[in-house]
Amino acid sequence: MSNMPVYMCRFIISPLSVMFYIADRQGADLAGQSGLLFVSVSSMIFGVYVKSPEAAIITFNCGYILTYCYYFLGAYNLSNGSDSLFLKTTFRS
């Protein structure tokens, strides 16, 4: 089983999280980090529940990729200068 997609997303998208600080959107970054924490804990609990380390790893990888998609879309919206309704209403700090 390969974790390559997660490492690729982490390598490309993690540096983009700095854009949230530059744009004064620490609330959006906090939401993303909270999502990563939730994915980590819930994937471990799920793996214990089904008694399968492989299921935990697959759940972890899928959750991290989805969270990194959130970061990518947020950074994309910030780089366009558009103040999307999602970022404006939910995560304005």
Backbone as CSV, one residue per row, in Angstrom:
resi,resn,N_x,N_y,N_z,CA_x,CA_y,CA_z,C_x,C_y,C_z
1,MET,0.849,-1.174,0.000,0.000,0.000,0.000,0.895,1.238,0.000
2,SER,0.567,2.162,-0.852,1.406,3.335,-1.023,0.734,4.579,-0.452
3,ASN,1.507,5.364,0.243,1.045,6.647,0.754,1.455,7.784,-0.162
4,MET,1.870,7.452,-1.369,2.398,8.459,-2.284,1.430,9.602,-2.576
5,PRO,0.132,9.354,-2.805,-0.769,10.495,-3.056,-0.833,11.475,-1.884
6,VAL,-0.790,10.963,-0.661,-0.825,11.843,0.504,0.456,12.663,0.582
7,TYR,1.597,12.028,0.357,2.859,12.764,0.407,2.939,13.799,-0.704
8,MET,2.405,13.466,-1.871,2.400,14.416,-2.974,1.532,15.627,-2.627
9,CYS,0.349,15.383,-2.079,-0.524,16.485,-1.674,0.127,17.323,-0.578
10,ARG,0.728,16.664,0.380,1.371,17.381,1.473,2.519,18.242,0.955
11,PHE,3.302,17.715,0.026,4.437,18.451,-0.524,3.983,19.676,-1.313
12,ILE,2.894,19.539,-2.055,2.434,20.635,-2.909,1.580,21.640,-2.139
13,ILE,0.698,21.176,-1.292,-0.316,22.046,-0.716,0.065,22.617,0.645
14,SER,0.880,21.947,1.426,1.241,22.474,2.747,1.867,23.866,2.693
15,PRO,2.768,24.158,1.769,3.292,25.532,1.725,2.232,26.579,1.395
16,LEU,1.138,26.174,0.757,0.076,27.117,0.415,-0.716,27.570,1.629
17,SER,-0.602,26.847,2.741,-1.358,27.236,3.932,-0.878,28.570,4.491
18,VAL,0.319,29.002,4.123,0.823,30.307,4.548,-0.054,31.424,3.983
19,MET,-0.695,31.164,2.854,-1.560,32.179,2.248,-2.710,32.568,3.169
20,PHE,-3.168,31.650,4.015,-4.244,31.967,4.937,-3.785,33.001,5.964
21,TYR,-2.520,32.923,6.385,-1.993,33.905,7.328,-1.789,35.252,6.649
22,ILE,-1.291,35.231,5.425,-1.066,36.470,4.691,-2.391,37.195,4.455
23,ALA,-3.434,36.451,4.148,-4.749,37.037,3.873,-5.565,37.258,5.148
24,ASP,-4.940,37.070,6.303,-5.605,37.261,7.593,-6.815,36.338,7.731
25,ARG,-6.632,35.075,7.404,-7.691,34.053,7.503,-7.251,32.916,8.420
26,GLN,-6.815,33.260,9.619,-6.368,32.225,10.544,-7.500,31.292,10.937
27,GLY,-8.731,31.776,10.897,-9.871,30.918,11.211,-10.025,29.793,10.201
28,ALA,-9.755,30.092,8.930,-9.833,29.060,7.893,-8.725,28.033,8.082
29,ASP,-7.542,28.495,8.474,-6.441,27.561,8.724,-6.744,26.701,9.945
30,LEU,-7.341,27.299,10.959,-7.728,26.530,12.143,-8.747,25.454,11.784
31,ALA,-9.682,25.784,10.902,-10.670,24.788,10.468,-9.985,23.639,9.738
32,GLY,-9.007,23.939,8.900,-8.272,22.893,8.192,-7.464,22.023,9.136
33,GLN,-6.793,22.648,10.108,-6.012,21.881,11.070,-6.923,21.039,11.966
34,SER,-8.088,21.576,12.299,-9.053,20.791,13.086,-9.547,19.595,12.280
35,GLY,-9.731,19.809,10.982,-10.119,18.699,10.111,-9.056,17.617,10.068
36,LEU,-7.791,18.022,10.011,-6.701,17.037,10.017,-6.668,16.259,11.329
37,LEU,-6.902,16.958,12.441,-6.946,16.274,13.738,-8.108,15.285,13.787
38,PHE,-9.275,15.715,13.313,-10.445,14.835,13.298,-10.204,13.599,12.434
39,VAL,-9.601,13.804,11.259,-9.319,12.674,10.367,-8.349,11.708,11.021
40,SER,-7.321,12.225,11.676,-6.321,11.354,12.313,-6.949,10.496,13.402
41,VAL,-7.703,11.134,14.275,-8.295,10.403,15.399,-9.367,9.429,14.920
42,SER,-10.238,9.896,14.020,-11.329,9.017,13.586,-10.832,7.838,12.758
43,SER,-9.761,8.015,11.995,-9.243,6.877,11.233,-8.630,5.823,12.153
44,MET,-7.990,6.268,13.238,-7.461,5.291,14.200,-8.589,4.547,14.904
45,ILE,-9.617,5.273,15.303,-10.759,4.639,15.967,-11.444,3.667,15.014
46,PHE,-11.610,4.071,13.761,-12.229,3.189,12.770,-11.399,1.927,12.567
47,GLY,-10.065,2.077,12.502,-9.194,0.913,12.345,-9.300,-0.056,13.502
48,VAL,-9.428,0.470,14.726,-9.590,-0.392,15.895,-10.965,-1.058,15.870
49,TYR,-11.975,-0.308,15.459,-13.341,-0.835,15.433,-13.473,-2.004,14.457
50,VAL,-12.897,-1.885,13.277,-13.005,-2.971,12.292,-11.843,-3.956,12.392
51,LYS,-10.926,-3.693,13.331,-9.768,-4.562,13.573,-8.934,-4.768,12.309
52,SER,-8.690,-3.653,11.619,-7.932,-3.719,10.376,-7.026,-2.497,10.247
53,PRO,-5.721,-2.696,10.360,-4.807,-1.566,10.167,-4.877,-1.002,8.747
54,GLU,-5.159,-1.872,7.778,-5.258,-1.399,6.397,-6.422,-0.430,6.234
55,ALA,-7.545,-0.730,6.886,-8.709,0.165,6.813,-8.385,1.514,7.449
56,ALA,-7.621,1.494,8.537,-7.228,2.752,9.179,-6.345,3.578,8.258
57,ILE,-5.419,2.925,7.573,-4.511,3.644,6.680,-5.261,4.204,5.477
58,ILE,-6.167,3.418,4.921,-6.946,3.890,3.771,-7.831,5.067,4.173
59,THR,-8.482,4.966,5.331,-9.326,6.056,5.819,-8.495,7.307,6.080
60,PHE,-7.333,7.122,6.669,-6.424,8.235,6.949,-6.005,8.928,5.652
61,ASN,-5.597,8.141,4.677,-5.157,8.718,3.399,-6.277,9.471,2.693
62,CYS,-7.455,8.880,2.631,-8.587,9.545,1.962,-8.976,10.828,2.682
63,GLY,-9.004,10.791,3.998,-9.353,11.981,4.772,-8.344,13.103,4.599
64,TYR,-7.067,12.758,4.587,-6.037,13.775,4.403,-6.105,14.378,3.007
65,ILE,-6.370,13.559,2.015,-6.474,14.090,0.654,-7.660,15.054,0.554
66,LEU,-8.785,14.719,1.174,-9.938,15.623,1.160,-9.637,16.933,1.895
67,THR,-8.935,16.839,3.012,-8.585,18.049,3.752,-7.614,18.904,2.961
68,TYR,-6.685,18.279,2.274,-5.767,19.052,1.439,-6.477,19.656,0.242
69,CYS,-7.542,19.035,-0.232,-8.360,19.660,-1.294,-9.009,20.931,-0.768
70,TYR,-9.463,20.913,0.483,-10.005,22.123,1.112,-8.945,23.227,1.122
71,TYR,-7.720,22.886,1.530,-6.639,23.869,1.549,-6.345,24.394,0.144
72,PHE,-6.331,23.507,-0.823,-6.030,23.921,-2.188,-7.098,24.867,-2.721
73,LEU,-8.362,24.527,-2.524,-9.439,25.392,-3.020,-9.450,26.738,-2.297
74,GLY,-9.172,26.730,-1.005,-9.092,27.989,-0.269,-7.944,28.856,-0.745
75,ALA,-6.772,28.256,-0.962,-5.623,29.010,-1.458,-5.873,29.513,-2.872
76,TYR,-6.555,28.715,-3.675,-6.890,29.136,-5.040,-7.813,30.349,-5.019
77,ASN,-8.827,30.317,-4.163,-9.733,31.459,-4.054,-9.011,32.699,-3.550
78,LEU,-8.106,32.534,-2.600,-7.361,33.679,-2.086,-6.401,34.242,-3.121
79,SER,-5.810,33.385,-3.923,-4.854,33.868,-4.925,-5.551,34.610,-6.059
80,ASN,-6.809,34.273,-6.317,-7.576,34.986,-7.343,-8.066,36.333,-6.854
81,GLY,-7.945,36.569,-5.577,-8.447,37.811,-5.016,-9.934,37.775,-4.766
82,SER,-10.544,36.656,-5.060,-11.987,36.559,-4.828,-12.228,36.229,-3.365
83,ASP,-13.161,36.920,-2.794,-13.527,36.667,-1.414,-14.764,35.790,-1.445
84,SER,-14.544,34.501,-1.643,-15.678,33.594,-1.842,-16.584,33.589,-0.622
85,LEU,-17.834,33.321,-0.857,-18.827,33.318,0.204,-18.469,32.299,1.273
86,PHE,-17.905,31.166,0.871,-17.544,30.113,1.823,-16.511,30.614,2.823
87,LEU,-15.433,31.215,2.329,-14.389,31.694,3.222,-14.832,32.937,3.989
88,LYS,-15.623,33.784,3.357,-16.012,35.044,3.991,-16.938,34.804,5.174
89,THR,-17.973,34.019,4.997,-18.969,33.893,6.035,-18.578,32.887,7.117
90,THR,-17.833,31.884,6.754,-17.564,30.834,7.722,-16.304,31.088,8.527
91,PHE,-15.261,31.587,7.891,-13.969,31.580,8.548,-13.340,32.967,8.643
92,ARG,-14.110,33.986,8.697,-13.545,35.326,8.856,-13.087,35.496,10.275
93,SER,-11.795,35.849,10.467,-11.303,36.033,11.832,-11.302,37.476,12.221
